[in-house]
Amino acid sequence: MAQPEQVGSTRGAGLATSLAEFTRRMALELATECPELPGFPEVALRVRKALSDADIAIDDVVRIVGAEPSLSVRLLQIANSVALNPAAQRVTTLRTAIARIGFNMARSATIAFAMSQMRRADAWHGLEGHFRTIWEASARLAAMGYAVARHCGRGNADQALLAGMLHSVGKLFVLTRANRFPVLLADAAVREEIVSAWHARAGRVLLTQWNLPAELLQAACDFAEPAEHRAAGEGAMNDSSLCDVLLAARYLVNIRNPGDLAGAAFLGAAPFARLGLDEAGAEQVLAASDAEIASLRAALAD
């Protein structure tokens, strides 16, 4: 993968100036400022800040969320989804919905809501399609991560869902900054190079400010690396991490037919071994969790 400073080094002179200025601004902003993801609805920022307080009362969360009717509807949809409401006991009040899904899931829904709203902002005209693609991919990964964590008996399925939603915030950030340079966005190859080179660094800088638990931050920022991402002494080989859940979900989310798992090479990868997820287990995730995944994706979308 190209390093940020190397992107476009072989491109024409017409792009070189814009690339150099883009690189300068990105490096400076990420190194010296506390950047925020522009275009996030104010209510999403308030909810994120409130939920970072371990002592926040549920009534305070209800008050903040209730200020945005669309977000309230999103939380009710998730609370009544098959994944969170298998007994079909429908909830109709926001307080009951938040109590059912928990603060982590509420945070996930808020991130999904904010990402979906970004593409409607006038400031990002022309980026709508890119934002939708990123948001939909995040929703698919988040739902699959939730299903994998549930199947493997991990108690942090809601964190897996949140990590899945968060893993692409760096891509959104890079696109908002590249939007200042239309010539870069007009070249699809350059645009993809820029996003690929910068999104991990941007995502880590952004999410570090959000006071996330260490494991959640690592999963959201580092899970996409298929190599052994765990440092020596950080855990035994059979001790699975949230990164492993997201890595497994990354592979499984592209499988449309459980029969396609037969002989799949990725099932031998270390994350699957640490999770104890073999071919039969992966088939069970895809088959048994199909309705759950579909309902979560629908609830996270709009």
Buried (B, 14 or more C-beta within 10 A) or exposed (E): EEEBEEBBEEBEEEBEEBBEEBBEEBBEBBEEEEBEBBBBBEBBBBBBEBBEEEEBEEEEBBEBBBEBEEBBBBBBBBBBBBBBBEEEEEBEEBBBBBBBBEBBBBBBBBBBBBBBBBBEBEEBEEBEEBBBEBBBBBBBBBBBBBBBBBBBEBEBBBBBBBBBBBBBBBBBBBBBBBBEBEBBBEBEEBBEBBBBBBBBBBBBBBBEEBEBEEBBBBBBBBBBEEEEBBEEEEEEEEEBBBBBBBBBBBBBBEBEEBEEBEEBEBBEBBBBBBBEBBBEBBBBBBEEBEEBBBBBBBBBBB
